[in-house]
Amino acid sequence: MSIPDAQSLRLPVLRVFADNGEHSIQEIRERMRIEFNVSTEELSQKHPTGNSVFHVNIALALANLQGAPHRGSKAITKIKRDVYRITPYGNDILKRNPSELSLSDL
């Protein structure tokens, strides 16, 4: 399996927050690694920034869910360093039960 891109990660990442709890980026990375069956070899693939491609893609999905770069409504909000929580808008998205989540959906 290949490393999921940010678009493929948006909806599964948002679903992590369906419990209305607080979730750390580390927890999200681990849950997505398991869900997408990302191998150790894939985790070691580096982005030009020097970070893991997988971690960069998770960060992009989180940024998109926070309204970047489209300046849309926030589906999640950062509550402290590397910890996020779903917003009422994010809950509304999940209630619609979408099969995917594009930037225009946000």
C-alpha positions as CSV (number, residue, x, y, z in Angstrom):
1,M,0.0,0.0,0.0
2,S,1.2,3.5,-0.7
3,I,1.4,6.4,1.7
4,P,-2.0,8.2,1.9
5,D,-2.1,11.8,0.7
6,A,-3.6,14.7,2.6
7,Q,-7.0,14.4,0.8
8,S,-7.3,10.7,1.5
9,L,-6.5,11.4,5.2
10,R,-9.0,14.3,5.8
11,L,-12.1,12.3,6.5
12,P,-10.5,9.5,8.5
13,V,-8.7,12.1,10.6
14,L,-12.0,14.0,11.1
15,R,-13.6,10.7,12.2
16,V,-11.1,10.3,15.0
17,F,-12.8,13.4,16.6
18,A,-16.3,11.9,16.4
19,D,-16.1,11.1,20.1
20,N,-15.8,14.9,20.8
21,G,-12.6,14.2,22.8
22,E,-9.2,15.8,22.6
23,H,-6.7,14.1,20.4
24,S,-3.0,14.6,20.0
25,I,-1.1,14.6,16.7
26,Q,0.8,11.6,17.9
27,E,-2.4,9.7,18.5
28,I,-3.8,10.7,15.1
29,R,-0.6,9.6,13.4
30,E,-0.7,6.2,15.1
31,R,-4.4,5.6,14.3
32,M,-3.9,6.6,10.7
33,R,-0.7,4.4,10.4
34,I,-2.8,1.5,11.6
35,E,-5.9,2.3,9.5
36,F,-3.9,2.7,6.3
37,N,-1.4,-0.1,7.1
38,V,1.6,2.2,6.6
39,S,4.8,0.2,6.9
40,T,8.0,1.1,8.7
41,E,9.7,1.5,5.3
42,E,7.0,3.9,4.2
43,L,7.3,5.9,7.5
44,S,11.0,6.3,6.8
45,Q,10.3,8.0,3.4
46,K,11.4,11.6,3.6
47,H,9.7,14.7,2.3
48,P,12.0,17.4,0.9
49,T,11.6,19.2,4.2
50,G,13.4,16.3,5.9
51,N,10.2,15.1,7.8
52,S,8.4,11.9,7.1
53,V,6.1,12.1,4.1
54,F,3.4,10.4,6.1
55,H,3.8,13.0,9.0
56,V,3.7,15.9,6.5
57,N,0.5,14.5,4.9
58,I,-1.1,14.2,8.4
59,A,-0.1,17.8,9.1
60,L,-1.6,19.0,5.8
61,A,-4.9,17.1,6.6
62,L,-5.0,18.8,10.0
63,A,-4.3,22.2,8.5
64,N,-7.1,21.7,5.9
65,L,-9.5,20.7,8.7
66,Q,-8.5,23.9,10.5
67,G,-9.5,26.0,7.5
68,A,-6.2,26.3,5.6
69,P,-5.5,27.2,2.9
70,H,-9.1,27.8,1.8
71,R,-10.0,30.0,4.8
72,G,-13.1,28.0,5.2
73,S,-15.0,27.0,8.3
74,K,-13.0,25.1,10.9
75,A,-13.9,21.4,11.3
76,I,-11.4,21.1,14.1
77,T,-9.6,23.5,16.4
78,K,-6.3,23.4,18.1
79,I,-6.8,23.7,21.8
80,K,-3.1,23.5,22.9
81,R,0.2,22.5,21.3
82,D,-0.4,19.4,19.1
83,V,-3.9,18.7,20.6
84,Y,-7.1,19.2,18.7
85,R,-10.9,19.0,19.2
86,I,-13.8,18.9,16.8
87,T,-16.0,22.0,16.3
88,P,-19.8,22.0,15.8
89,Y,-19.1,22.5,12.1
90,G,-17.0,19.3,12.1
91,N,-19.8,17.4,13.8
92,D,-22.2,18.7,11.1
93,I,-19.9,17.3,8.4
94,L,-19.8,13.9,10.1
95,K,-23.6,13.9,10.5
96,R,-23.8,14.1,6.6
97,N,-21.8,10.9,6.5
98,P,-19.7,11.9,3.5
99,S,-17.7,9.2,1.6
100,E,-14.8,11.6,1.0
101,L,-13.9,15.2,2.0
102,S,-12.5,17.6,-0.5
103,L,-11.4,21.2,0.2
104,S,-14.6,22.4,-1.4
105,D,-16.6,20.3,1.1
106,L,-14.9,22.2,4.0
